[in-house]
Amino acid sequence: MGKHNEFGKEGEQIAVDYLQKEGYVIKCKNYRYLKAEIDIIAIKGNVLAIVEVRSRSSDFIENIAETVTPKKIKLLVMAADHYVTYHNLDVEVRFDIITILKNRNKFKLDHLESAFYHF
């Protein structure tokens, strides 16, 4: 596995640890449906959080959250709809982005709730 993939998996684990500390229950990691993949599906109360994790090193200039493209959003919505329907859930669905910025051996995490589209 390349260093980029290792860092991505490390970022996802940091996000999982953070969400659990914040009271979320992790329902699924790396949920796949057709061409879509949801990094983390977590629930807290009656809110199902569909979480996209973006990990970058400090030399990356672009706003990390803005790297989620309209195509990616469409795929996330499709996969989330499938997950909710398949599991017959009656919950509010929210789309979040967790960004992880690595600077040397330190990590800065930002949790953007309701980052885009509700259904």
C-alpha positions in Angstrom: 0.0 0.0 0.0 1.4 3.4 -0.9 2.1 6.1 1.6 -0.9 8.1 0.3 -3.3 5.2 1.0 -1.7 4.6 4.4 -2.2 8.2 5.4 -5.8 8.0 4.1 -6.6 5.0 6.3 -4.9 6.7 9.2 -7.0 9.7 8.7 -10.2 7.6 8.6 -9.2 6.0 11.9 -8.5 9.4 13.5 -12.0 10.4 12.3 -13.6 7.2 13.7 -11.9 7.8 17.1 -13.1 11.4 17.1 -16.7 10.5 16.2 -16.8 7.8 18.9 -15.4 10.3 21.5 -18.2 12.7 20.4 -20.9 10.1 21.1 -21.4 8.6 17.7 -21.9 4.9 17.1 -20.0 3.8 14.0 -22.4 1.7 11.8 -20.1 1.1 8.9 -16.8 2.0 7.4 -16.0 2.0 3.7 -19.6 1.2 2.6 -19.7 0.5 -1.1 -22.7 0.7 -3.4 -22.1 0.5 -7.2 -19.4 3.1 -7.9 -19.8 4.9 -4.6 -18.0 4.6 -1.3 -18.9 6.2 2.0 -16.0 6.5 4.3 -17.9 6.4 7.6 -21.6 5.9 8.4 -22.3 6.9 12.0 -25.4 7.5 14.1 -26.0 9.8 17.1 -29.5 10.1 18.4 -31.8 10.1 15.4 -29.2 11.5 13.0 -27.4 9.3 10.6 -24.1 11.0 9.6 -22.7 10.2 6.2 -19.0 11.2 6.6 -16.5 11.9 3.9 -13.0 12.0 5.3 -10.3 14.1 3.5 -6.7 13.9 4.7 -4.0 16.1 3.4 -0.5 17.2 4.3 0.3 20.8 5.3 1.8 21.6 1.9 -1.6 21.3 0.2 -2.9 24.8 -0.6 -6.6 24.2 -1.7 -9.3 24.1 1.0 -9.6 20.4 1.7 -13.4 20.4 2.0 -13.7 22.0 -1.5 -12.1 18.8 -3.0 -15.5 17.0 -2.7 -16.8 17.4 -6.2 -20.4 17.5 -7.4 -19.9 14.0 -8.9 -18.6 12.7 -5.5 -21.6 14.3 -3.7 -24.0 12.6 -6.2 -22.4 9.2 -5.5 -22.5 9.8 -1.7 -26.2 10.7 -1.9 -27.0 7.6 -4.0 -25.1 5.3 -1.6 -26.6 6.9 1.4 -30.1 6.5 0.0 -29.4 2.8 -0.7 -28.1 2.3 2.8 -31.1 3.9 4.5 -33.6 2.1 2.2 -31.8 -1.3 2.5 -31.8 -1.1 6.3 -35.3 0.4 6.5 -34.1 3.3 8.7 -36.3 6.2 9.8 -33.6 8.8 10.6 -32.5 12.3 9.6 -29.6 12.0 7.2 -26.8 14.5 7.3 -23.7 14.7 5.1 -20.5 15.7 6.9 -16.9 16.2 5.9 -14.1 15.6 8.3 -10.8 17.1 7.3 -7.5 16.0 8.7 -4.5 18.2 8.1 -1.1 16.6 8.9 1.7 18.9 9.8 4.8 16.8 10.6 3.5 14.4 13.3 0.5 16.6 14.4 -3.0 16.3 13.1 -5.6 19.1 12.9 -9.2 17.8 12.6 -12.2 19.9 11.5 -15.7 18.5 11.5 -18.1 20.2 9.0 -21.6 19.1 9.8 -24.3 19.4 7.1 -21.5 20.1 4.6 -23.9 19.7 1.6 -27.3 18.3 0.4 -30.0 16.9 2.7 -32.6 14.4 1.6 
